[in-house]
Amino acid sequence: MREEYFHVKIRKTDPAAMRPVPTVVRRALSPRAQARLAQYEVLRKSVISRLDGPDDVFEVRLEPGEKAVTIRQRLLKVAADANVEIAVRNRGDHLLVGLMTPERRSRRGRRPKSEAGA
């Protein structure tokens, strides 16, 4: 029997060539998601980044159709991302936002163990 030889070129290459090819295609954001992202930036720049001390309190007016609960949650999310602890108070058609102080901290729920035994 006769052996047949293949004429193949073999060479060493970069190990990065073995990585899987990314197949995820990013979809464009929906208009609602774009609006939410824009609102996030507005809240971050005009409220959270300007809170320097307990004397800084901002009023956030609600537009028709906006719910106070939704805006409050967004404010808390922006503040958490910026590592800032804030207090938010609902006052009818607007929200008051300021840095958290002991006086502004909620007293709802169980008492801490140190106070419960006293």
Residue, then its C-alpha position, 0 to 999 in steps of 0.5 A: m500500500r502506498e501512503e498518501y501525504f497531505h500538503v497542509k501548512i501548520r504554524k503557531t498562532d496567538p491563543a486569543a484565536m481560540r476564544p469564542v466569537p461574541t454573538v450577542v448583538r446589542r439592541a437599541l434601547s426602547p424610548r421608555a428605557q431612553a427616557r428612564l436613563a435620561q431621568y437618571e442622569v438629570l437626578r444624578k446631576s441636579v440633585i444627588s451630586r449637589l447634596d453637600g451637607p444636611d442644610d442642602v434640601f431639594e424639591v423635586r416637582l412631579e409632572p402630571g402622570e408621574k407617581a411619587v413612589t416611582i420617582r422616590q425609588r429612582l432617587l434612592k437608586v441614584a443615591a445608592d449608586a453614588n454611595v450617598e444615603i438620602a432621606v425623601r419626604n412626600r409633600g403632595d405634588h413634590l418630593l423633598v430630598g436631603l442627606m440622611t441625618p439622625e433626625r431624618r431617619s425613620r423610626r418605624g419597625r423594631r427597635p434596635k437591640s441596644e434600645a429594646g433592653a433599656 
